[in-house]
Amino acid sequence: MTFALLPGVSVADTENGTVLLDERNGRYWMLNGTGAVVLRCLLDGESPKEAARTLLRLYPDAPDLATAHVESLLDALRTAKVIVP
């Protein structure tokens, strides 16, 4: 499954994470460093499971949370209608 930002949604990396702007309605979302990693993984073609494995490599102290974080962010991005599918 390939993920993409909807047209009109732009992304900018910051020193604290990533900011998404939905130019259609002017809404912003700030993703922390973990959220930024997950978003980049998904946009680069990784599956949610692969994104969770990437998180585990970067943050090995929270093995039980990686999958939950990925699914939570994915649900939030879908609810906000900024990512497809």
DRENTORKOL-3810 file (N, C-alpha, C; in nm, 4 decimals):
REM DRENTORKOL-3810
@n.u->0.0840; n.v->-0.1174; n.w->0.0000; ca.u->0.0000; ca.v->0.0000; ca.w->0.0000; c.u->0.0888; c.v->0.1242; c.w->0.0000
@n.u->0.0606; n.v->0.2149; n.w->-0.0909; ca.u->0.1382; ca.v->0.3380; ca.w->-0.1012; c.u->0.0586; c.v->0.4538; c.w->-0.0414
@n.u->0.1260; n.v->0.5356; n.w->0.0361; ca.u->0.0631; ca.v->0.6516; ca.w->0.0984; c.u->0.1131; c.v->0.7789; c.w->0.0308
@n.u->0.0255; n.v->0.8782; n.w->0.0231; ca.u->0.0623; ca.v->1.0068; ca.w->-0.0348; c.u->-0.0192; c.v->1.1162; c.w->0.0329
@n.u->0.0387; n.v->1.2350; n.w->0.0372; ca.u->-0.0368; ca.v->1.3498; ca.w->0.0854; c.u->-0.1349; c.v->1.3912; c.w->-0.0232
@n.u->-0.2507; n.v->1.4367; n.w->0.0184; ca.u->-0.3485; ca.v->1.4838; ca.w->-0.0785; c.u->-0.2983; c.v->1.6112; c.w->-0.1447
@n.u->-0.3419; n.v->1.6385; n.w->-0.2669; ca.u->-0.3048; ca.v->1.7649; ca.w->-0.3314; c.u->-0.3470; c.v->1.8822; c.w->-0.2427
@n.u->-0.2603; n.v->1.9797; n.w->-0.2327; ca.u->-0.2881; ca.v->2.0951; ca.w->-0.1485; c.u->-0.2357; c.v->2.0820; c.w->-0.0075
@n.u->-0.1740; n.v->1.9686; n.w->0.0243; ca.u->-0.1140; ca.v->1.9502; ca.w->0.1568; c.u->0.0373; c.v->1.9554; c.w->0.1398
@n.u->0.0988; n.v->2.0487; n.w->0.2084; ca.u->0.2444; ca.v->2.0614; ca.w->0.1979; c.u->0.3081; c.v->2.0205; c.w->0.3300
@n.u->0.4351; n.v->1.9840; n.w->0.3206; ca.u->0.5094; ca.v->1.9355; ca.w->0.4364; c.u->0.6399; c.v->2.0124; c.w->0.4465
@n.u->0.6758; n.v->2.0495; n.w->0.5684; ca.u->0.8023; ca.v->2.1183; ca.w->0.5915; c.u->0.8668; c.v->2.0592; c.w->0.7162
@n.u->0.9920; n.v->2.0197; n.w->0.7028; ca.u->1.0664; ca.v->1.9695; ca.w->0.8178; c.u->1.1174; c.v->2.0868; c.w->0.8997
@n.u->1.1131; n.v->2.0712; n.w->1.0317; ca.u->1.1640; ca.v->2.1722; ca.w->1.1233; c.u->1.2659; c.v->2.1055; c.w->1.2146
@n.u->1.3297; n.v->2.1819; n.w->1.2998; ca.u->1.4270; ca.v->2.1222; ca.w->1.3911; c.u->1.3584; c.v->2.0396; c.w->1.4996
@n.u->1.2271; n.v->2.0562; n.w->1.5169; ca.u->1.1527; ca.v->1.9816; ca.w->1.6189; c.u->1.0623; c.v->1.8725; c.w->1.5630
@n.u->1.0584; n.v->1.8568; n.w->1.4321; ca.u->0.9706; ca.v->1.7575; ca.w->1.3714; c.u->0.9312; c.v->1.7980; c.w->1.2311
@n.u->0.8022; n.v->1.7930; n.w->1.2041; ca.u->0.7495; ca.v->1.8240; ca.w->1.0720; c.u->0.6184; c.v->1.8985; c.w->1.0879
@n.u->0.5929; n.v->1.9911; n.w->0.9962; ca.u->0.4670; ca.v->2.0639; ca.w->0.9944; c.u->0.3958; c.v->2.0318; c.w->0.8635
@n.u->0.2672; n.v->2.0007; n.w->0.8753; ca.u->0.1827; ca.v->1.9819; ca.w->0.7575; c.u->0.0899; c.v->2.1021; c.w->0.7473
@n.u->0.0678; n.v->2.1512; n.w->0.6264; ca.u->-0.0269; ca.v->2.2595; ca.w->0.6021; c.u->-0.1259; c.v->2.2125; c.w->0.4977
@n.u->-0.2529; n.v->2.2148; n.w->0.5338; ca.u->-0.3594; ca.v->2.1861; ca.w->0.4386; c.u->-0.4001; c.v->2.3203; c.w->0.3796
@n.u->-0.3510; n.v->2.3490; n.w->0.2612; ca.u->-0.3747; ca.v->2.4781; ca.w->0.1968; c.u->-0.5208; c.v->2.4968; c.w->0.1572
@n.u->-0.5977; n.v->2.3890; n.w->0.1570; ca.u->-0.7386; ca.v->2.3981; ca.w->0.1212; c.u->-0.8197; c.v->2.4675; c.w->0.2303
@n.u->-0.7775; n.v->2.4511; n.w->0.3560; ca.u->-0.8542; ca.v->2.5107; ca.w->0.4658; c.u->-0.7676; c.v->2.5878; c.w->0.5654
@n.u->-0.6366; n.v->2.5929; n.w->0.5417; ca.u->-0.5471; ca.v->2.6692; ca.w->0.6277; c.u->-0.5102; c.v->2.6016; c.w->0.7590
@n.u->-0.5411; n.v->2.4737; n.w->0.7750; ca.u->-0.5091; ca.v->2.4039; ca.w->0.8998; c.u->-0.3655; c.v->2.3533; c.w->0.8978
@n.u->-0.3027; n.v->2.3615; n.w->1.0153; ca.u->-0.1662; ca.v->2.3135; ca.w->1.0355; c.u->-0.1671; c.v->2.1955; c.w->1.1318
@n.u->-0.0702; n.v->2.1063; n.w->1.1142; ca.u->-0.0457; ca.v->1.9975; ca.w->1.2083; c.u->0.1034; c.v->1.9922; c.w->1.2339
@n.u->0.1406; n.v->1.9861; n.w->1.3609; ca.u->0.2802; ca.v->1.9740; ca.w->1.3999; c.u->0.3052; c.v->1.8312; c.w->1.4443
@n.u->0.3987; n.v->1.7645; n.w->1.3796; ca.u->0.4370; ca.v->1.6289; ca.w->1.4175; c.u->0.5694; c.v->1.6349; c.w->1.4920
@n.u->0.5779; n.v->1.5655; n.w->1.6024; ca.u->0.7050; ca.v->1.5600; ca.w->1.6756; c.u->0.8032; c.v->1.4730; c.w->1.5971
@n.u->0.9206; n.v->1.4519; n.w->1.6518; ca.u->1.0239; ca.v->1.3764; ca.w->1.5813; c.u->0.9807; c.v->1.2357; c.w->1.5448
@n.u->0.9100; n.v->1.1688; n.w->1.6352; ca.u->0.8626; ca.v->1.0336; ca.w->1.6074; c.u->0.7600; c.v->1.0350; c.w->1.4945
@n.u->0.6660; n.v->1.1278; n.w->1.5017; ca.u->0.5651; ca.v->1.1401; ca.w->1.3963; c.u->0.6273; c.v->1.1734; c.w->1.2624
@n.u->0.7307; n.v->1.2576; n.w->1.2650; ca.u->0.8000; ca.v->1.2933; ca.w->1.1411; c.u->0.8652; c.v->1.1711; c.w->1.0777
@n.u->0.9261; n.v->1.0865; n.w->1.1604; ca.u->0.9897; ca.v->0.9641; ca.w->1.1092; c.u->0.8844; c.v->0.8746; c.w->1.0451
@n.u->0.7734; n.v->0.8561; n.w->1.1138; ca.u->0.6674; ca.v->0.7694; ca.w->1.0616; c.u->0.6129; c.v->0.8244; c.w->0.9303
@n.u->0.5834; n.v->0.9535; n.w->0.9264; ca.u->0.5302; ca.v->1.0121; ca.w->0.8034; c.u->0.6279; c.v->0.9943; c.w->0.6877
@n.u->0.7542; n.v->1.0222; n.w->0.7116; ca.u->0.8547; ca.v->1.0093; ca.w->0.6050; c.u->0.8628; c.v->0.8643; c.w->0.5569
@n.u->0.8594; n.v->0.7710; n.w->0.6492; ca.u->0.8618; ca.v->0.6290; ca.w->0.6112; c.u->0.7437; c.v->0.5942; c.w->0.5213
@n.u->0.6244; n.v->0.6358; n.w->0.5624; ca.u->0.5043; ca.v->0.6045; ca.w->0.4849; c.u->0.5083; c.v->0.6695; c.w->0.3468
@n.u->0.5516; n.v->0.7948; n.w->0.3414; ca.u->0.5586; ca.v->0.8642; ca.w->0.2125; c.u->0.6684; c.v->0.8084; c.w->0.1233
@n.u->0.7694; n.v->0.7456; n.w->0.1846; ca.u->0.8778; ca.v->0.6837; ca.w->0.1075; c.u->0.8452; c.v->0.5409; c.w->0.0643
@n.u->0.7225; n.v->0.4975; n.w->0.0913; ca.u->0.6793; ca.v->0.3675; ca.w->0.0418; c.u->0.6809; c.v->0.2539; c.w->0.1418
@n.u->0.7171; n.v->0.2815; n.w->0.2659; ca.u->0.7156; ca.v->0.1747; ca.w->0.3659; c.u->0.5723; c.v->0.1464; c.w->0.4092
@n.u->0.5462; n.v->0.0218; n.w->0.4440; ca.u->0.4174; ca.v->-0.0157; ca.w->0.5006; c.u->0.4139; c.v->0.0300; c.w->0.6466
@n.u->0.2964; n.v->0.0316; n.w->0.7085; ca.u->0.2917; ca.v->0.0639; ca.w->0.8512; c.u->0.3790; c.v->-0.0284; c.w->0.9362
@n.u->0.3837; n.v->-0.1579; n.w->0.9030; ca.u->0.4698; ca.v->-0.2502; ca.w->0.9789; c.u->0.6170; c.v->-0.2140; c.w->0.9620
@n.u->0.6567; n.v->-0.1784; n.w->0.8403; ca.u->0.7962; ca.v->-0.1382; ca.w->0.8172; c.u->0.8281; c.v->-0.0089; c.w->0.8905
@n.u->0.7336; n.v->0.0845; n.w->0.8931; ca.u->0.7540; ca.v->0.2101; ca.w->0.9665; c.u->0.7715; c.v->0.1820; c.w->1.1154
@n.u->0.6941; n.v->0.0875; n.w->1.1682; ca.u->0.7095; ca.v->0.0499; ca.w->1.3096; c.u->0.8470; c.v->-0.0106; c.w->1.3347
@n.u->0.8959; n.v->-0.0926; n.w->1.2418; ca.u->1.0308; ca.v->-0.1494; ca.w->1.2575; c.u->1.1370; c.v->-0.0394; c.w->1.2542
@n.u->1.1167; n.v->0.0605; n.w->1.1680; ca.u->1.2100; ca.v->0.1736; ca.w->1.1640; c.u->1.2106; c.v->0.2453; c.w->1.2982
@n.u->1.0928; n.v->0.2676; n.w->1.3562; ca.u->1.0856; ca.v->0.3302; ca.w->1.4886; c.u->1.1601; c.v->0.2479; c.w->1.5928
@n.u->1.1441; n.v->0.1169; n.w->1.5862; ca.u->1.2132; ca.v->0.0299; ca.w->1.6832; c.u->1.3642; c.v->0.0395; c.w->1.6713
@n.u->1.4126; n.v->0.0541; n.w->1.5488; ca.u->1.5584; ca.v->0.0704; ca.w->1.5311; c.u->1.6051; c.v->0.2028; c.w->1.5909
@n.u->1.5242; n.v->0.3082; n.w->1.5746; ca.u->1.5631; ca.v->0.4405; ca.w->1.6238; c.u->1.5383; c.v->0.4579; c.w->1.7734
@n.u->1.4316; n.v->0.3937; n.w->1.8232; ca.u->1.3912; ca.v->0.4082; ca.w->1.9633; c.u->1.3685; c.v->0.2692; c.w->2.0239
@n.u->1.4740; n.v->0.1957; n.w->2.0507; ca.u->1.4589; ca.v->0.0571; ca.w->2.0979; c.u->1.4022; c.v->0.0445; c.w->2.2390
@n.u->1.3916; n.v->0.1529; n.w->2.3124; ca.u->1.3428; ca.v->0.1451; ca.w->2.4505; c.u->1.1912; c.v->0.1315; c.w->2.4609
@n.u->1.1181; n.v->0.1432; n.w->2.3491; ca.u->0.9716; ca.v->0.1381; ca.w->2.3546; c.u->0.9153; c.v->0.0383; c.w->2.2541
@n.u->0.9546; n.v->-0.0895; n.w->2.2637; ca.u->0.9111; ca.v->-0.1868; ca.w->2.1625; c.u->0.7604; c.v->-0.2091; c.w->2.1576
@n.u->0.6917; n.v->-0.1946; n.w->2.2694; ca.u->0.5485; ca.v->-0.2188; ca.w->2.2718; c.u->0.4678; c.v->-0.1040; c.w->2.2123
@n.u->0.5305; n.v->0.0106; n.w->2.1945; ca.u->0.4568; ca.v->0.1287; ca.w->2.1499; c.u->0.4693; c.v->0.1587; c.w->2.0010
@n.u->0.5661; n.v->0.1025; n.w->1.9324; ca.u->0.5939; ca.v->0.1400; ca.w->1.7937; c.u->0.4731; c.v->0.1201; c.w->1.7029
@n.u->0.4141; n.v->0.0026; n.w->1.7044; ca.u->0.2992; ca.v->-0.0237; ca.w->1.6176; c.u->0.1822; c.v->0.0658; c.w->1.6538
@n.u->0.1583; n.v->0.0849; n.w->1.7819; ca.u->0.0479; ca.v->0.1711; ca.w->1.8264; c.u->0.0685; c.v->0.3148; c.w->1.7815
@n.u->0.1924; n.v->0.3643; n.w->1.7876; ca.u->0.2202; ca.v->0.5008; ca.w->1.7430; c.u->0.1953; c.v->0.5156; c.w->1.5935
@n.u->0.2393; n.v->0.4198; n.w->1.5159; ca.u->0.2198; ca.v->0.4256; ca.w->1.3705; c.u->0.0710; c.v->0.4252; c.w->1.3384
@n.u->-0.0032; n.v->0.3334; n.w->1.3969; ca.u->-0.1471; ca.v->0.3235; ca.w->1.3689; c.u->-0.2215; c.v->0.4487; c.w->1.4152
@n.u->-0.1830; n.v->0.5030; n.w->1.5304; ca.u->-0.2470; ca.v->0.6237; ca.w->1.5821; c.u->-0.2246; c.v->0.7422; c.w->1.4885
@n.u->-0.1008; n.v->0.7590; n.w->1.4432; ca.u->-0.0723; ca.v->0.8695; ca.w->1.3524; c.u->-0.1445; c.v->0.8505; c.w->1.2202
@n.u->-0.1435; n.v->0.7300; n.w->1.1677; ca.u->-0.2109; ca.v->0.7024; ca.w->1.0417; c.u->-0.3605; c.v->0.7313; c.w->1.0532
@n.u->-0.4221; n.v->0.6913; n.w->1.1634; ca.u->-0.5642; ca.v->0.7209; ca.w->1.1854; c.u->-0.5886; c.v->0.8719; c.w->1.1903
@n.u->-0.5022; n.v->0.9441; n.w->1.2592; ca.u->-0.5177; ca.v->1.0894; ca.w->1.2698; c.u->-0.5025; c.v->1.1576; c.w->1.1332
@n.u->-0.4058; n.v->1.1123; n.w->1.0541; ca.u->-0.3854; ca.v->1.1718; ca.w->0.9217; c.u->-0.5029; c.v->1.1420; c.w->0.8291
@n.u->-0.5573; n.v->1.0219; n.w->0.8396; ca.u->-0.6753; ca.v->0.9879; ca.w->0.7590; c.u->-0.7964; c.v->1.0692; c.w->0.8027
@n.u->-0.8161; n.v->1.0820; n.w->0.9329; ca.u->-0.9299; ca.v->1.1597; ca.w->0.9853; c.u->-0.9190; c.v->1.3055; c.w->0.9413
@n.u->-0.7973; n.v->1.3580; n.w->0.9408; ca.u->-0.7767; ca.v->1.4968; ca.w->0.8980; c.u->-0.7850; c.v->1.5119; c.w->0.7461
@n.u->-0.7925; n.v->1.4004; n.w->0.6753; ca.u->-0.8031; ca.v->1.3979; ca.w->0.5290; c.u->-0.6862; c.v->1.4676; c.w->0.4625
@n.u->-0.5647; n.v->1.4324; n.w->0.5117; ca.u->-0.4442; ca.v->1.4883; ca.w->0.4498; c.u->-0.3585; c.v->1.3803; c.w->0.3832
@n.u->-0.3955; n.v->1.2527; n.w->0.4011; ca.u->-0.3180; ca.v->1.1424; ca.w->0.3444; c.u->-0.4132; c.v->1.0407; c.w->0.2824
@n.u->-0.3673; n.v->0.9773; n.w->0.1769; ca.u->-0.4420; ca.v->0.8673; ca.w->0.1152; c.u->-0.3472; c.v->0.7491; c.w->0.1033
@n.u->-0.3890; n.v->0.6242; n.w->0.1081; ca.u->-0.5281; ca.v->0.5835; ca.w->0.1028; c.u->-0.5970; c.v->0.5985; c.w->0.2344
END
